[in-house]
Amino acid sequence: MTRHENIPVDPTLTDLYKDLHRHPELGFQEHRTAGIVADRLQASGFDVTTGVAGTGVVGLLRNGPGATALLRADMDALPVREDTGLDYASTVTTTDESGKSVPVDHACGHDLHTTCLLGAADVLAGDTASWSGTLLVVFQPAEELGKGAQAMVDDGLYDRFPAPDVVLGQHVAPLPAGKIAGHPGASYAGSDSLGVRLVGRGAHGSMPEASIDPIVMAAETVLRLQAVISREIPSTATAVLTVGSIHAGDAANVIPGEAELQLNIRSYDTGVRRRILDSIERIVRGEAATAGATDEPTITEIERFPVVVNDPAALGRTLDAFAEWLGPDSILDPGAGAGSEDVGILATSAGAPLSYWLLGGTDPSLFTTGDMNDPALLTVPSNHSPHYAPVIEPTVANGVTALVTAARTWMPSS
C-alpha cells in the first residue's frame, strides 16, 4: 500500500451507515443491528455465530497459518435525543432496562464502528492473498453499559472461538478526518458509576422540625465530595469525581423522605480508585449520621469500566503501519484520556496485547493546526453530544482502511 491511498470501499456502506444511524438500539437490545451484521458477514463468507451474550455476533474466517487477530466493533447507542438536523437523524424512542421510555441516538459513533468493521471484513474476505492467519470479527453489545465485553467472555467467547494473539479496534473521535491518534500504556480511564440513596424523614414544609431533611443531607454530601480530589488525592494523580444527578421531592411545600444521587469517578491507578471509593462511603455515611438519619444510606454500583491499557509494542506496530499509509504527521498522541471503554476486557481475558486507536471523524476545515493543541477540539461537537455526527466521508473509508491495514500488519501473507 502506498502512502495516502485508501482501500476501495463498497459504496453501499454509506447507505448502511445511514440506516444504522436511523435505527439505533440500546445495549442488549441490538437485535436489528445484529441481524444486519450477521447477514452481511455470511454474504462475505464468514462462519457466523449470533446470540453471543444475547445480541453479540462473531464472524470467523480461517485463512492458512499465522496469527489470530480479533477486530472489534461495538453496536449499541445512547439514551440521547438527537439534535443534528441530518436527514438521516434518529427519531427512535424505546424502553430502557428500567422500563422508562427514552429517546435513542448513536451519539457515540458505534454505528460507524459497525459499518467500518463490516466493510473491512468484506475487503479481507475478498482478498485472502493479502494476509494469512485467522480473522475473528467481534460485534459487541452494551459497551455503553460497561457490560458487553465481559458478557461475551462469560458466554464462552474464548471457549467457542480461537483466542486472539492481538485485539484491534478503533473509536471515532472529534479529531480531523484523516488523523489517527493512539497513546501507549494506560490510555482510557477506569470508571465507576454509583447510586447513593439518603434516607431522612419527610414532613410538611411548614414543620421542618419534624423532619430529617434529605435535601440538606444531599447538599452537604455534594459539597463535601467536591473536596475529595483536591484534598485527599495526591496532586500528581489524575482523577475526576462528578455528581451527575440529584433528585429529591416533587412539591415545594413538602420535605421528602429521601434523596438520590448518582456519582461517577474516573481514575487510572487502583490505589487512587480505592481511596476515592472509601472517601465516598465515609462522607455519605458521615453526613447521614450528622443529620441524625435513623436509616443507613445505601451505595450501589451502577456500572464499572476497567482502565484501558494499550500494549506499547502492539500499538507502536499498528501506528507505524498507519504512518506508512497516512504519513507520520497524521498520527497523533492524545495522551491518556478520561473517557472509558470496555474493549480492554477482550484483551486481558485472552492474555493478548491491545492496540486501540482513535479515528478522526470531524470535518477538517473546522480545525486550524489539526493537532492535539487545536482550539477547535474544545468547540466541535464531541461524542455523547446530541449534536455529534461524524462526517461520513472520508471517515468510513479511513475507518475501513485502518482496520484492514491493522489486520494485514498482524497477519501478513506468507
PAFI-831454 format. One line per field, with one value per residue (C-alpha): residue in three letters; x, y, z. Coordinates in nm, 2 decimals. Layout:
N
aa [ALA_...]
c1 [X_...]
c2 [Y_...]
c3 [Z_...]
END
This chain:
414
aa [MET_THR_ARG_HIS_GLU_ASN_ILE_PRO_VAL_ASP_PRO_THR_LEU_THR_ASP_LEU_TYR_LYS_ASP_LEU_HIS_ARG_HIS_PRO_GLU_LEU_GLY_PHE_GLN_GLU_HIS_ARG_THR_ALA_GLY_ILE_VAL_ALA_ASP_ARG_LEU_GLN_ALA_SER_GLY_PHE_ASP_VAL_THR_THR_GLY_VAL_ALA_GLY_THR_GLY_VAL_VAL_GLY_LEU_LEU_ARG_ASN_GLY_PRO_GLY_ALA_THR_ALA_LEU_LEU_ARG_ALA_ASP_MET_ASP_ALA_LEU_PRO_VAL_ARG_GLU_ASP_THR_GLY_LEU_ASP_TYR_ALA_SER_THR_VAL_THR_THR_THR_ASP_GLU_SER_GLY_LYS_SER_VAL_PRO_VAL_ASP_HIS_ALA_CYS_GLY_HIS_ASP_LEU_HIS_THR_THR_CYS_LEU_LEU_GLY_ALA_ALA_ASP_VAL_LEU_ALA_GLY_ASP_THR_ALA_SER_TRP_SER_GLY_THR_LEU_LEU_VAL_VAL_PHE_GLN_PRO_ALA_GLU_GLU_LEU_GLY_LYS_GLY_ALA_GLN_ALA_MET_VAL_ASP_ASP_GLY_LEU_TYR_ASP_ARG_PHE_PRO_ALA_PRO_ASP_VAL_VAL_LEU_GLY_GLN_HIS_VAL_ALA_PRO_LEU_PRO_ALA_GLY_LYS_ILE_ALA_GLY_HIS_PRO_GLY_ALA_SER_TYR_ALA_GLY_SER_ASP_SER_LEU_GLY_VAL_ARG_LEU_VAL_GLY_ARG_GLY_ALA_HIS_GLY_SER_MET_PRO_GLU_ALA_SER_ILE_ASP_PRO_ILE_VAL_MET_ALA_ALA_GLU_THR_VAL_LEU_ARG_LEU_GLN_ALA_VAL_ILE_SER_ARG_GLU_ILE_PRO_SER_THR_ALA_THR_ALA_VAL_LEU_THR_VAL_GLY_SER_ILE_HIS_ALA_GLY_ASP_ALA_ALA_ASN_VAL_ILE_PRO_GLY_GLU_ALA_GLU_LEU_GLN_LEU_ASN_ILE_ARG_SER_TYR_ASP_THR_GLY_VAL_ARG_ARG_ARG_ILE_LEU_ASP_SER_ILE_GLU_ARG_ILE_VAL_ARG_GLY_GLU_ALA_ALA_THR_ALA_GLY_ALA_THR_ASP_GLU_PRO_THR_ILE_THR_GLU_ILE_GLU_ARG_PHE_PRO_VAL_VAL_VAL_ASN_ASP_PRO_ALA_ALA_LEU_GLY_ARG_THR_LEU_ASP_ALA_PHE_ALA_GLU_TRP_LEU_GLY_PRO_ASP_SER_ILE_LEU_ASP_PRO_GLY_ALA_GLY_ALA_GLY_SER_GLU_ASP_VAL_GLY_ILE_LEU_ALA_THR_SER_ALA_GLY_ALA_PRO_LEU_SER_TYR_TRP_LEU_LEU_GLY_GLY_THR_ASP_PRO_SER_LEU_PHE_THR_THR_GLY_ASP_MET_ASN_ASP_PRO_ALA_LEU_LEU_THR_VAL_PRO_SER_ASN_HIS_SER_PRO_HIS_TYR_ALA_PRO_VAL_ILE_GLU_PRO_THR_VAL_ALA_ASN_GLY_VAL_THR_ALA_LEU_VAL_THR_ALA_ALA_ARG_THR_TRP_MET_PRO_SER_SER]
c1 [0.00_0.14_0.11_-0.22_-0.40_-0.74_-0.86_-1.16_-1.47_-1.81_-2.03_-2.32_-2.15_-2.28_-2.64_-2.57_-2.43_-2.73_-2.96_-2.79_-2.79_-3.17_-3.23_-3.02_-3.07_-2.97_-2.74_-2.85_-3.14_-2.93_-3.15_-3.20_-2.84_-2.72_-2.93_-2.79_-2.43_-2.49_-2.64_-2.35_-2.09_-2.25_-2.25_-1.88_-1.81_-1.76_-1.87_-2.12_-2.24_-2.52_-2.66_-2.33_-2.42_-2.77_-2.71_-2.34_-2.22_-1.89_-1.75_-1.47_-1.26_-0.96_-0.70_-0.39_-0.12_-0.05_-0.16_-0.52_-0.64_-0.96_-1.12_-1.39_-1.68_-1.94_-2.31_-2.52_-2.65_-2.73_-3.04_-3.00_-3.23_-3.05_-3.03_-2.81_-3.07_-2.95_-3.19_-3.10_-3.13_-3.27_-3.63_-3.64_-3.77_-3.77_-3.79_-3.47_-3.38_-3.57_-3.89_-3.86_-3.93_-3.62_-3.50_-3.21_-2.92_-2.59_-2.43_-2.11_-2.05_-2.09_-2.29_-1.98_-1.77_-2.01_-2.01_-1.63_-1.58_-1.83_-1.65_-1.31_-1.44_-1.57_-1.24_-1.03_-1.26_-1.24_-0.86_-0.72_-0.39_-0.30_-0.30_-0.26_-0.40_-0.73_-0.96_-1.21_-1.45_-1.65_-1.96_-2.01_-2.33_-2.37_-2.04_-2.22_-2.34_-1.99_-2.12_-2.10_-1.73_-1.75_-2.08_-1.93_-1.63_-1.87_-2.07_-1.76_-1.61_-1.27_-1.40_-1.61_-1.36_-0.98_-0.81_-0.65_-0.29_-0.38_-0.70_-0.75_-1.01_-1.09_-1.32_-1.43_-1.35_-1.39_-1.05_-1.00_-1.10_-0.77_-0.60_-0.55_-0.44_-0.32_-0.15_0.07_0.01_-0.29_-0.50_-0.85_-0.96_-1.13_-1.48_-1.72_-2.07_-2.25_-2.61_-2.64_-2.97_-3.00_-3.30_-3.43_-3.78_-4.04_-4.27_-4.48_-4.27_-4.41_-4.28_-3.91_-3.85_-4.04_-3.82_-3.47_-3.43_-3.26_-3.22_-2.99_-2.82_-2.76_-2.64_-2.38_-2.28_-2.23_-2.02_-1.80_-1.74_-1.60_-1.30_-1.21_-1.00_-0.84_-0.77_-0.74_-0.57_-0.21_-0.16_0.04_-0.26_-0.52_-0.88_-1.23_-1.53_-1.86_-2.21_-2.41_-2.76_-2.96_-3.32_-3.54_-3.91_-4.19_-4.35_-4.24_-4.41_-4.32_-3.99_-3.93_-3.83_-3.53_-3.28_-3.09_-2.75_-2.56_-2.18_-1.91_-1.54_-1.25_-0.91_-0.60_-0.45_-0.61_-0.49_-0.63_-0.96_-0.98_-0.91_-1.18_-1.44_-1.35_-1.38_-1.73_-1.85_-1.71_-1.86_-2.20_-2.23_-2.08_-2.33_-2.62_-2.50_-2.45_-2.81_-2.94_-3.07_-3.20_-3.18_-2.84_-2.77_-2.71_-2.44_-2.48_-2.27_-2.44_-2.16_-1.78_-1.52_-1.16_-0.86_-0.78_-0.41_-0.26_0.04_0.31_0.48_0.15_0.02_0.35_0.35_0.00_0.06_0.38_0.17_-0.08_0.21_0.31_-0.04_-0.13_0.21_0.37_0.22_-0.13_-0.05_-0.11_-0.06_-0.37_-0.23_-0.43_-0.80_-1.07_-1.32_-1.39_-1.42_-1.46_-1.26_-0.96_-1.16_-1.14_-0.76_-0.69_-0.93_-0.73_-0.39_-0.34_-0.19_-0.44_-0.39_-0.67_-0.68_-0.89_-1.02_-1.07_-1.43_-1.48_-1.47_-1.10_-1.20_-1.32_-0.96_-0.65_-0.35_-0.52_-0.32_-0.40_-0.35_-0.60_-0.86_-1.14_-1.12_-1.30_-1.57_-1.67_-1.94_-1.80_-1.91_-2.23_-2.34_-2.69_-2.51_-2.24_-2.23_-1.91_-1.87_-1.94_-1.66_-1.37_-1.44_-1.59_-1.31_-1.05_-1.20_-1.22_-0.87_-0.74_-0.89_-0.77_-0.42_-0.40_-0.52_-0.27_0.00_-0.06_-0.15_0.10_0.08_0.33]
c2 [0.00_0.34_0.65_0.84_0.55_0.44_0.09_0.09_0.08_-0.07_0.23_0.07_0.13_0.49_0.37_0.11_0.37_0.60_0.30_0.21_0.57_0.60_0.28_0.30_0.04_0.04_-0.21_-0.57_-0.46_-0.46_-0.72_-0.54_-0.44_-0.79_-0.93_-0.69_-0.77_-1.15_-1.13_-0.92_-1.14_-1.45_-1.29_-1.22_-1.59_-1.59_-1.86_-1.66_-1.71_-1.50_-1.46_-1.44_-1.26_-1.22_-0.99_-1.02_-1.15_-1.33_-1.39_-1.64_-1.67_-1.91_-1.84_-2.06_-2.04_-1.73_-1.52_-1.48_-1.12_-1.01_-0.70_-0.55_-0.30_-0.20_-0.17_0.00_0.35_0.60_0.73_1.08_1.28_1.36_1.73_1.72_1.82_1.55_1.40_1.05_1.16_0.92_0.97_0.65_0.61_0.29_0.14_0.11_-0.16_0.02_0.04_0.41_0.55_0.72_0.87_0.68_0.82_0.69_0.99_0.79_0.67_0.29_0.28_0.40_0.14_-0.13_-0.01_0.01_-0.33_-0.48_-0.31_-0.43_-0.78_-0.78_-0.65_-0.91_-1.19_-1.09_-1.06_-1.36_-1.35_-1.03_-1.19_-1.53_-1.64_-1.64_-1.35_-1.31_-1.01_-0.94_-0.72_-0.64_-0.53_-0.30_-0.11_0.20_-0.01_-0.13_-0.49_-0.62_-0.73_-0.92_-1.07_-1.21_-1.35_-1.50_-1.66_-1.86_-1.63_-1.79_-2.14_-2.13_-1.93_-1.91_-1.69_-1.40_-1.31_-0.94_-0.74_-0.45_-0.17_0.19_0.46_0.76_1.09_1.46_1.48_1.59_1.32_1.18_1.18_0.88_0.90_0.65_0.65_0.37_0.24_0.35_0.52_0.55_0.59_0.33_0.45_0.37_0.50_0.48_0.54_0.69_0.68_0.91_0.83_1.10_1.17_1.36_1.63_1.93_2.22_2.43_2.19_2.13_2.04_1.72_1.62_1.49_1.67_1.46_1.75_1.93_1.60_1.56_1.92_1.87_1.55_1.70_1.99_1.75_1.52_1.81_1.82_1.45_1.51_1.84_1.74_1.36_1.25_1.33_1.63_1.41_1.17_1.21_1.15_1.30_1.29_1.41_1.43_1.40_1.35_1.46_1.40_1.46_1.56_1.66_1.96_2.30_2.26_1.90_1.79_1.45_1.13_1.05_1.19_1.01_1.10_0.95_0.98_0.90_0.87_0.83_0.71_0.53_0.38_0.11_0.27_0.61_0.44_0.26_0.58_0.77_0.49_0.47_0.85_0.85_0.58_0.77_1.10_0.96_0.77_1.06_1.32_1.09_1.04_1.42_1.48_1.23_0.99_0.67_0.47_0.38_0.53_0.28_0.30_0.07_0.02_0.12_0.03_-0.01_0.01_-0.10_0.11_0.05_-0.02_-0.02_-0.25_-0.01_-0.25_-0.36_-0.01_0.11_-0.17_-0.07_0.31_0.25_0.09_0.38_0.62_0.44_0.48_0.84_0.99_1.04_1.39_1.24_1.02_1.19_1.10_1.22_1.14_0.95_1.03_1.04_0.86_0.49_0.17_-0.20_-0.32_-0.40_-0.68_-0.87_-0.84_-0.91_-1.21_-1.36_-1.26_-1.07_-0.73_-0.45_-0.20_0.06_0.39_0.70_0.76_1.12_1.18_1.56_1.80_1.90_2.25_2.33_2.30_2.52_2.32_1.98_1.85_1.79_2.15_2.28_2.50_2.36_2.04_2.24_2.37_2.09_1.85_1.56_1.20_1.18_1.52_1.54_1.73_1.47_1.33_1.22_1.32_1.01_1.06_1.03_0.88_0.55_0.50_0.58_0.35_0.06_0.12_0.14_-0.19_-0.37_-0.22_-0.33_-0.68_-0.72_-0.59_-0.85_-1.13_-1.08_-1.31_-1.59]
c3 [0.00_-0.09_0.13_0.11_-0.06_0.08_0.01_-0.24_-0.02_-0.11_-0.19_-0.02_0.32_0.31_0.29_0.56_0.79_0.74_0.80_1.13_1.24_1.18_1.38_1.70_1.97_2.34_2.50_2.48_2.26_1.93_1.76_1.43_1.41_1.49_1.22_0.96_1.08_1.06_0.71_0.57_0.73_0.59_0.24_0.28_0.35_0.73_0.97_1.18_1.53_1.67_2.02_2.20_2.52_2.38_2.08_2.01_1.67_1.59_1.25_1.19_0.88_0.87_0.60_0.64_0.90_1.11_1.40_1.51_1.52_1.68_1.53_1.75_1.70_1.95_1.83_2.10_2.11_2.39_2.56_2.40_2.18_1.86_1.75_1.44_1.18_0.95_0.70_0.85_1.21_1.46_1.58_1.78_2.13_2.32_2.67_2.87_3.11_3.39_3.19_3.12_2.77_2.63_2.30_2.14_1.93_1.80_1.97_2.03_1.68_1.73_1.40_1.23_1.41_1.29_0.94_0.92_1.05_0.82_0.53_0.65_0.69_0.33_0.20_0.39_0.29_-0.08_-0.08_0.11_-0.08_0.11_0.46_0.63_0.97_1.15_1.15_1.43_1.40_1.71_1.71_2.08_2.25_2.55_2.56_2.69_2.99_3.06_3.04_2.69_2.66_2.99_2.90_2.57_2.76_3.02_2.74_2.63_2.37_2.40_2.46_2.14_1.92_1.89_2.15_1.97_1.95_1.94_1.99_1.75_1.75_1.69_1.82_1.61_1.78_1.73_1.56_1.20_0.95_0.81_1.16_1.38_1.74_1.99_2.33_2.47_2.82_3.03_2.76_2.89_3.25_3.47_3.55_3.84_3.85_4.18_4.31_4.66_4.85_5.15_5.38_5.60_5.74_5.54_5.68_5.58_5.46_5.75_6.01_5.93_6.30_6.24_5.95_5.89_5.56_5.30_5.06_5.31_5.37_5.00_4.96_5.24_5.08_4.74_4.88_5.09_4.79_4.59_4.82_4.77_4.46_4.57_4.93_4.95_4.63_4.55_4.32_4.08_4.03_3.77_3.89_3.85_4.07_3.93_4.09_3.77_3.91_4.22_4.28_4.58_4.63_4.40_4.57_4.70_5.04_5.12_5.27_5.11_5.28_5.07_4.81_4.54_4.39_4.10_4.11_3.86_3.93_3.67_3.77_3.63_3.95_4.16_4.48_4.39_4.29_4.62_4.82_4.63_4.69_5.06_5.09_4.92_5.17_5.46_5.36_5.27_5.60_5.79_5.66_5.72_6.08_6.13_6.00_6.26_6.00_6.16_5.83_5.69_5.34_5.06_4.79_4.49_4.18_3.85_3.61_3.60_3.33_3.39_3.28_2.91_2.87_2.52_2.48_2.38_2.13_1.98_1.94_1.80_1.54_1.43_1.43_1.23_0.96_0.97_0.93_0.61_0.49_0.60_0.66_1.01_1.05_1.06_1.36_1.69_2.06_2.25_2.59_2.85_2.81_3.08_2.86_2.94_2.73_2.80_2.50_2.72_2.88_2.55_2.55_2.92_2.92_2.63_2.77_2.44_2.37_2.29_2.01_2.02_1.84_1.78_1.43_1.33_1.21_1.20_0.91_0.88_0.77_1.12_1.25_1.23_1.34_1.33_1.62_1.99_2.07_1.82_2.00_1.78_2.00_2.27_2.04_1.78_1.90_2.08_2.15_2.36_2.25_2.08_1.81_1.74_1.39_1.21_0.85_0.65_0.41_0.43_0.78_0.66_0.40_0.66_0.92_0.68_0.56_0.92_1.02_0.70_0.74_1.11_1.03_0.74_0.97_1.23_0.98_0.69_0.39_0.40]
END
